[in-house]
Amino acid sequence: MVDLDYSKTFSCPKCGAVGNIYLVKVAGNKVIVKQRCPVHGGRAFKIPLNDKDKYINLIHDGVFRCYKCGQEAEQSYMRVSAPWTLIKTSCPTHGAITTQKIWGSIYNEISSKGAATQQPAQPQPSQIETMPSEENKFCPNCGAHLTETGSFCGECGSKLN
């Protein structure tokens, strides 16, 4: 069997830049990744779950990255909303805040990878902000912040439970 080099998969097909990963979801035996190149915009791709050890470091590098310029960003907020971990990262240059939805088990792996490699992108627990769950309702499909109670997401139109 051929060993795949996933670094090309996680790079923009047009310019080769590593963009910000704003969604990672496990669906069956696949991992769905949504990524945004600072120059060429968003894209989505699927990769096999059983190869996760070959690309988990690439997910870590993409999640903790600014969506505007592509440089490293720091995590400023984290909340678990099963099965998701919702995080916010901020860019030291732009101050841009990005909200990302990461599948909980994947987040656990990338956060432990960051601690193991001593990456500065991981905040100390005292820096993590928590907010009451009443104020933080997110669409399970697109991750948009839900401000009103209703049966449909105002962002993507999906039906809410």
C-alpha positions, 0 to 999 in steps of 0.5 A: 500500500502507498503511504499518502502525504497528507500535507498536500491535502491540507494545503490550498490547491491553488497557492499551497498556503495552509489555511485556517481549519474551522470545522472538523467532523467525524462521519462514519469512517471519514473525517470532514474538514472545512478549511479557509485559505487566506487568499482563495477562500473556503473548501471542504474535503474528506479523509479516511479516519483510519489514517488519523495518526498521519494527519492529526498534526496537520489538523492541529496546525490548521486549527490554530491559524488566523483565517485572514493571514494564515499565521499562528493564532492563540486559543482564547475560548473553549466550550464543550457542546457534545459532540463538538468542542467550540473554540475561538482563536485570535490572531496576534496581528489582526486580533481577528476572532475565529469560531471553530467547531471541532469534533470532541475526540479530535480536539482532545488529540490536537490539544494534547499534541500541542501540549506534547510539542510545547506549542504556544498556541495552547492557552493556560486553563485560567485563560479559557473563558466560559460562558453560560450555556443559555447564551451560547447556542450553536447550530449543529450543522454550520456552527452559527451562533443562534440568538433566537429560539426557533426551529430553523437556523437563520444562517444555513436553514437546517432544522434544529432539534 
